[in-house]
Each structure stands twice: as C-alpha cells, then as structure tokens.
Amino acid sequence: MRCVFLLLLVSMVFTEALAQECSQLLSQGIYDISSSASELSTASSFSSWFCDKHFSSAREADNFGASLGVPFEGIPIKFGFNADSQDWSVWYSSFCSRVQQDQSLQSKVRDYVQTVNPQIIQAYTTCIEQDGLHVWLERTYDPKIFKFAARFKTPNETSLFATIEKFSSGPNVTCDDQPVTIYAPIWRTRCTRENNDPVTMIVRANWDVKGGGELTLEAIYTPSPKSLIKLCEDEKASWGHDHNDDYLRRAIDLANMAIAKDSTDPTAYICMAASYGTFVPPKFSDQKKALDNALQLSLNNKDNLHMGETYKDLCYWSMRRMGSLESRLDRLQTIAKAQEYAKDALGYLPADAIDLINDATHCQDAASKTIVP
C-alpha cells in the first residue's frame, strides 16, 4: 500500500534560511495520508491535529496557516462553520466531539485535505531532502498513537550515518524501539501516549537536528461534560429536521461520553432519556432507565430543579407508554402514576422554572382528563 505523509506546517522559503524553516516545520508533527482504502483514517489524523491546536477563533485558525504560507486558510468554513449564525467555541466543540464518529464530517475533511496534498507533499519532500539529520513525529488516526521518524542525508561521502546520543520520549510516552544509528532510509518507531497530556520528546545527536532537539504534540482535545451535554441536546433537536435517527444515536453517544467524564450530573441522563423517547416507536425501557438514573442523581445532589424536570418527564413517559399497554388495569395504573409524577414535579420545581411548571401542569391536566377505554 502506497503511503505518503502530509506536512502540517509549510514554508515556501527556498533561501539560505530553509534549514531553519525546515526545523520549524518538522517540529510541529505531520499526519498520515494513505491510499484510497484509508482515506477516513487520514481525515481522523488531520482532525486530531486541527482540534489539538485549541484555536480560540476562526481568525486564529486562518492566521496560523497564513503566517507561514500554509494553504489551510478557510478551513473552518470548509468544515461547516458559519460566522454569521454560529458561535466559534460552540461550533469548534461540536466539530471536535463529533468528527471521529461522524463519517459525513470525515468526508468533508478528507475532501479538503486532498485538495492541498500537492503543495504539502512537495514542501515535505523538499524539507527532508536537505543534507543533514531530520527528525519528526507522524500522527495516526488514533490521537494517542504516533510515530517517531528520522532520516539522515549525508552531505559528503565519508559521513554515512548519524548517531542518536540521547532519546527521551517523555514521562507519558512509550516507544517500541530506541533510535541509535540513522541512515538515508527513513527510520520509524511506533509510540503510544498514555494519557491526553502534551508530548515533549528530546533528541540529541552528533549532528545538528533538523526538526529541533525538542519535538512536541499538543494536549489531546477533550470536550467538557457540559459541552457534550449541549451537543447532545443539539443533536436531539436536529432530529426534527428530517427525522433521521442518526441524530438520536449521536445524541445518546454524546450523553454517554459526558457521563464517562462526570457521572454525577443528571442532565446527561435527561438528554439521553429524551433521545430514547424520540425514536419512533419510543424505546420506553431505555428511556425509563435513563430517567431513573437522572432521578437518583438529582436526589443525591439535592437538585430540586432537575428532580422536578425528571418527574415531569416521567409523567410524559407514562402518558405515552399507556397506549402500548394491553390491559385496562395496567392503563389505569399508568395514568394514576402519571398524575403522581406530575404532582411530584410541581412540588420540586422552583417558582422561576416557568416553562417546566407549565409542562408539568399540562401533563397533570392531560392525565386527569384521560378516559381509559
């Protein structure tokens, strides 16, 4: 399988300062671009770089490339960002949280990367074809897996190799092999990052190191639990556009990601429950489990607002579930339970939660007026 590597930072300076520029380029790390069979892996690798940069604005993302002549200007727009209607931090968080699971987003990334390949590959090739010792890091589709790479191009007939005198991978990285002697063919070893922290690798050799004696990778992007819950709510709301259940599946995945980061917040379970209840037909059993978890967490936290909201949701869950019950006795008991849930909701909801109070009151009225056949 043919495999080339795409450089993240590109300089078009072909002057005496090229060696220095090459070091700056290599020190930022590169990411894989593979044959057509692995295009989505390429997108994942690029996305990890884009998200790990922690850009604070679309302008910063543009300026980052423009300042060094990198053909990456307009990346956020090409990936779906609309400055007129979207907040950058919300969009960036959404993109970075979803891109590893969302193939449509990965396809956008893949299509964009393919358009800049020729310039990037040319700059990368020019860089490592210079005389001397080159070292760099190569990203993979998994942000915790990368490769250390090195190549030596001799400037004369007597120096056939370079010797690595010190190689420190850092406290949070383990590499399969240690570099010792580097020849013209590219030497690589697989490295694993044990956590999401930044990577700093130290390289010393008997030649000046192009790529720098210090190679770095930024901390892996990790969205906060609250941002994941917001994204869950956004995905659930998006279901109303075309009733595509993929929105609900992504919402549930995001809720699970939020729970994995913070198992004490009931709002992730509330969003999860609402997503299960939006399927046609609703997934009543899964919805009830999520609501029970939200109720227990709200009780543990003495969180009256979310306690009331969960009881309100349980009222509606009971009302919707009643239609699927065959026994009249079961339907009667379910209606009675719905009224009880609504009463509990109104007992916990604070006076300023007007919308929730109105919803709970509506459910209570509907339950009291329901005639069970």
DRENDOGU-301646 format. One record per residue: residue in three letters; x negated, y, z negated of N, C-alpha, C in turn. Coordinates in steps of 0.05 Angstrom, whole numbers, plus 5000, padded with zeros to 4 digits. Each point is the difference from the previous one (the first is absolute). Layout:
<atoms>
alaXYZXYZXYZ ...
</atoms>
This chain:
<atoms>
met498349765000501750245000498250255000 arg500650175019498450255001500750194977 cys498150114988500550184977498150245001 val501150235000498450244999500850164976 phe498550204993500650154976500350295006 leu502050124987500950275005499050184978 leu498550215007498850184980502050204991 leu500050054973502050194989499250295005 leu497550074998499250285004498350025025 val500650185017498650015025498750275004 ser497550015008498750255006499250005029 met500450225014499250025028497450155003 val498550024979497450155001497849815008 phe498950055024497849845009497550175002 thr499050084976497750174998498149864981 glu497950164992498149884981501249944974 ala502350124994501449944975501749755001 leu500049865022501749765003499549794979 ala497649964992499449804979501450074974 gln499950254993501450094975503049965003 glu501150085023502849975005500849704999 cys498349835011500649725000500349894972 ser498350094982500149924972502750084988 gln500950245006502650104990502249835010 leu499849925026502249845012500149724987 leu497749874998500049724990500749994971 ser499450214984500449994971503050004994 gln501750085019502950014995501449735004 gly498649815011501249745005501449995027 ile500249765011501449965025502249794996 tyr501849985019502149804997500149835025 asp501149764997500049815022502150075021 ile499249955025502050005021499549745016 ser502049835001499649735011501449975027 ser499949765010501449955026503050014996 ser501549985021502950044999501349814981 ala498849784993501349814982500050104971 ser498450204995499850104972500550304998 glu501750115017500450295001501250104975 leu501949864987501250094976498050004977 ser498149825001497950014980498350255002 thr499650085025498650255005501550244988 ala502650005004501750214989499950014970 ser500049764988499849994970497350124991 ser497949935014497450104993499850315002 phe501150105022500050295003501750144979 ser502449884995501850114981498850024972 ser498449794993498750014974498150244998 trp498550055021498350235001501650264997 phe502150035016501650245000501250054972 cys500949804987501350034974498050044978 asp497749865001498050024979498750285000 lys500350155021498950275001501550194982 his502449944992501650164981500350295010 phe500750035025500350275012502250154985 ser499550254993502050164985502050145018 ser499450005026501950145019499349905028 ala501950055019499649925028497750175011 arg499850254991497850175010497349894992 glu499849894975497549894991499349765017 ala501949835007499549775017499050085027 asp501250225012499150105025497250124999 asn499650164979497450144997497749804995 phe500749784987498049804994498749905026 gly501749945020498949915025498950225017 ala501450235001499150225017497350114992 ser499450004975497550124990497549845011 leu500449755006497849845010500449905029 gly502050125013500549925028501349735003 val501349904979501449745001502650035015 pro500649825019502550035015502549904984 phe500350094975502249904984502050224994 glu499850235014501950224994502849925006 gly501950074983502849945004500849724992 ile498349874985500749724991502750004985 pro500550184980502549984985502450025018 ile500050185020502350035017500449755017 lys497849885009500249765017501049764983 phe499750024974501049784983502750064988 gly501350225009502750054992500550244982 phe497950154992500450224982501250245015 asn502150124988501350245011499850224979 ala498250195006499550224980502450174995 asp501950015019502350184997502149884981 ser500049744997502149884984499049814978 gln497449964998499049814980497850124983 asp500049924975497950084981497649815005 trp497650125001497749845007499549774979 ser500150074975499449804979501949775001 val502650065005502149795002499549835024 trp499550125023499549855025497549834997 tyr497850124990497449864998500449754981 ser501350044978500549784982501749785013 ser502050095015501749815014498549845020 phe498450145017498549875021498049804988 cys498650084979497949834989501149774984 ser502450034990501349784985501249795019 arg500850095024501549825018498349885022 val497850135008498749935025498949725000 gln499249894977498949735000502249795004 gln502550074995502249815004501850065024 asp499850245010501850105021498749985028 gln500849815016498749955025500550235020 ser502250144997500550225019498050234994 leu499450054975497950204993497349905010 gln499449744995497449895009499750035030 ser502249975015499950035029499350285008 lys501150204986499350285005497150054996 val498949894978497250034994498349865021 arg500749765007498649855020499950155027 asp502350105008500150145026498350255000 tyr500050144977498350244998497149935001 val499249814984497249924999498949925027 gln501749875016499149915026499350245018 thr501350234996499650235017497350134994 val498949974976497550134993497649815001 asn500549755007497949805000497550085016 pro500450085025497650055017498050204987 gln501150234990498250204988498749894975 ile501549864983498949904975497949795005 ile500649815017498149795006497450115011 gln500250205018497650125012498350134978 ala501350154982498550134979498749804981 tyr501449794994498949794982497649865013 thr500349935025497849875014497650185002 thr500450255007497850195002498550024973 cys501649994978498950034974498149774993 ile501049765003498349774991497949925020 glu500050135024497949945019497650184995 gln500150184982497750164993497949834986 asp497550095002497949854986500350024970 gly499349794986500050004971502049804988 leu500350034974501749824984502850134995 his502149865008502750104997501549814981 val501550124981501749844983502850134999 trp502049844997502750114999501949794988 leu502550094994502149824990502249985021 glu501049765003502249945019502549924985 arg502150145003502549934987501349775014 thr501949864987501649805012503050074995 tyr501849825008502850054996500750004970 asp498449874983500450004971498250214988 pro501250204986498350224990498049914979 lys500449764989498149904980497749845012 ile500249945026498049855014498650175021 phe497450014999498550155020497349865005 lys498550115019497449885007497850214998 phe497849914989497650165002498549925025 ala499250205016498649935025497450165002 ala498149895014497450135004498849925026 arg498450185012498749955025497450165001 phe497949885010497550145003499150005029 lys499650245011498950035027497250114998 thr498149845008497250084997499250235018 pro498550194989499150225017497349935014 asn498949774993497449925012499849705002 glu497849905010499749715004499049864976 thr499150154980498849874976502049964977 ser502050174999502049984978502449855010 leu500249744995502149845011502449984981 phe499750074975502249984981499750214978 ala502150034985500050184976500649824976 thr498850084978500449854975501750164980 ile502249874991501750124980498749964972 glu499350214987498649984974501950004977 lys502350135003502050014979502850005013 phe501749824989502849995010501849974975 ser501450214993501850004977502950045011 ser501749804996502750025010501950154981 gly499150064976501750154981501449814981 pro501250114979501249834978502549865008 asn501450095021502649885007500049865027 val497649935010499849875027498249764998 thr500849795013498449755002499649945030 cys497649975009499449935028499049715002 asp500749875022499249725004497049975002 asp498650185013497149985003498750264995 gln497449994995498450244995498150045024 pro500050255011498350055023497050014992 val498349885016497150014994498550115024 thr500149855022498650085024501950065022 ile499950245012501950075021498650035027 tyr501049865020498950015027502050155018 ala499649985026501750155019502949905000 pro500549744999502849914999501350104974 ile502550085002501450104976500349784979 trp499250074976500349814977502450094983 arg501749804993502450074984500349804977 thr501450104979500949834978502750104991 arg501649814991502750064991499950094971 cys501450224994500150114972502950024991 thr500449964974502650014988500150214978 arg501950185002500450204979501949884979 glu499250004975501549864979502450164989 asn500050265006502250174991500550225020 asn501650204994500650215019498150244997 asp498049984984498250224995498250065024 pro498850245001498150065022497749815000 val498749985024497749845003497550175005 thr497849944987497550145005497849785002 met498749995023497949805004497450155005 ile497949904987497350125002498249825017 val498750125020498249865017497350145001 arg497949864995497350115003498449805018 ala498250125017498549835019497350135005 asn498449855016497450115007500150195024 trp502550055009500550205021502250194990 asp500050245010502250194994502649875009 val502050014983502649875005501950195013 lys500749945025502150165014502749894993 gly501650164988502549914987499850084971 gly497550074993499550104973499449784981 gly498550074979499449804979502449944983 glu502250155004502449964983502449985019 leu501349785001502449955016502450004982 thr502250135008502350034983502649935014 leu501949904985502849985008501750134978 glu502150145009501750134980501749794985 ala501250094978501849834985502349925019 ile500949754997502349915016502550154992 tyr501550095020502450154995502149824985 thr501050104978502149854985502250194992 pro502349975012502350184993500949974971 ser501050214989501049994972502649854999 pro500849894977502649874998502350185008 lys499950254991502250195006500350055030 ser497650025014500250045029501149755014 leu499449774989501049755012503149984996 ile500950094977502950004995501450205019 lys498850235004501150195019500149895028 leu498049865008499949875026502149785002 cys500449854978502249804999502750135005 glu500450224987502650145004500350115028 asp497850095012500150105027500649785020 glu498749774996500549775018502949904998 lys501049994975502849924997501950195014 ala499450264997501850205013499849985031 ser497749925010499649985029501749785012 trp500849814983501749785011502550105013 gly501050234990502550115011499750105028 his497650035010499750105028500849805020 asp499149754997500649805020500649724988 his500350004973500649754986498049785005 asn497550075002497849815004499149914973 asp500349744995499349894973497050014994 asp498450055020497150044994499550234980 tyr501750205002499750224980500449904972 leu502049834996500649904973497849814991 arg498949845018497849824992497650164992 arg499450225015497750174992500550144974 ala502550084995500750134975499549814977 ile500849755002499649814979497049954996 asp498549985022497149964998498750244984 leu500950245007498950244986500850004971 ala502449914994500949994971498249804986 asn499549775012498249804987497250114996 met499050155020497450134997499950194976 ala502250154997500250194978500149854973 ile501549794999500249844976497349874992 ala498549925021497449884994498150214988 lys500450255006498350214989501050104973 asp502750014997501250094975502549844995 ser499849814982502249824995502050114979 thr499650254992501850114979502050205011 asp499850075026501850205012502549875012 pro502450054990502449875010500850095028 thr499050235009501050115025499149825024 ala497849864998499349825022502149775002 tyr500949904978502049795001502750115009 ile500650254994502450135009500150025030 cys497750085011499850025030500149735012 met498749804988500149735010502849905000 ala501550044979502749914998501850125021 ala499650275004501650135021499449895028 ser497549925004499349895026501349735004 tyr499949834979501349745003503050035004 gly501250214988502850045003500850115027 thr498150105015500650135026500049795022 phe498849774997500149795020502949945006 val500549905024502749915008499849715008 pro501249814983501350064975497950064978 pro500950134978498150074979498849754987 lys497650034990498749784986500550044970 phe502449924992501050064973498249894978 ser499149755003498449884979497450154996 asp498650065021497550164998500550284989 gln502250115008500750274991500550004970 lys501449804990500649984971497449964984 lys498249845010497449964986498550264997 ala499950165022498650254999501450204981 leu502650005000501550184982499649924970 asp499949744995499549914973497250084990 asn498049995018497350094993500050304995 ala501450155017500150294996501350074973 leu502149854994501550054975498249944976 gln498549785001498349934977497750204997 leu498850105022497950194998501050274990 ser502450085009501250254990500549984970 leu500949774991500549964971497350014985 asn498049875011497450014986498950284998 asn500450165022499050275001501850214986 lys502349904990502150194990500650225020 asp500349915024500550175023502950015007 asn501550184988502950015003500850065029 leu498550175014500850075027500049755018 his497949855000499949765017501649774989 met500550004974501849814989502850055011 gly500850255000502650075011500249955030 glu497950075014500049955029500249705006 thr498649844985500149715005502849894994 tyr501250094978502849914994501950085022 lys499650255011501750095022499649815024 asp497549935006499549825023501249724994 leu500049914975501249754994503050005004 cys501250234995502950035005500649965029 tyr498450135017500549975029499349725010 trp497949884988499349735006502349814995 ser501350044977502349834992502350045020 met500650255007502250065018499649875027 arg497650025011499449885026500049704999 arg499049894978499849714998502849874997 met501950154989502649884995501249885026 gly499650135022501149905025499049745009 ser497749914990498849755008500949774981 leu501550064979500849794981502649875008 glu500149744997502449855008502149994978 ser499249984976501949974978501250274991 arg502650014996501350254991499050074972 leu499649794983499050054973497250135002 asp498349905018497350125003500250295009 arg501950055018500350285009501050184978 leu501949904984501050164978497750074980 gln498449794994497850054981498050195011 thr499549995026498150175012500950295000 ile502650045005501150284998499850114972 ala500549834981499850084972497150074993 lys498249855010497250054996499150265013 ala501150065024499350255014500950244983 gln502449984988500950224983498250034976 glu499149784989498250014977497350135007 tyr499049925023497550125010500350315003 ala502250085012500450285005500250164974 lys501349884980500350124974497250044987 asp498449785002497350024989498350215015 ala500450025026498550205015500750284991 leu502550064996500950264991499150064972 gly499649794984499150044973497050074998 tyr498449915020497250065000499150245016 leu501550065021499150215018500150274986 pro497850165003500050274988501950185015 ala500850224988502150175011499150135026 asp497450045004499150145024499649815024 ala500549744996499849815023502749995014 ile500750225012502750035011500749805021 asp498249965019500549825022500449714990 leu498349914982500349734989502549974984 ile500850214985502549994985502349985018 asn500050155022502249985020500149735012 asp497749885007500049735011501149804980 ala499250024975500949814980503050034996 thr501050254999502850054997501649895023 his498950035025501449905023500249694999 cys497849874992500149714998501949914978 gln500150144978501949934979502950035009 asp500650225014502750045010500749785020 ala498149935018500649805021500649734986 ala498449944979500449744987502750004985 ser500850224988502550004985502449995018 lys499750085025502350015019500049765018 thr498049834998499949765018502149804992 ile501549915019502049794996498849745010 val499749814982498749745007502149815010 pro499749925025502049815012499749724988 
</atoms>
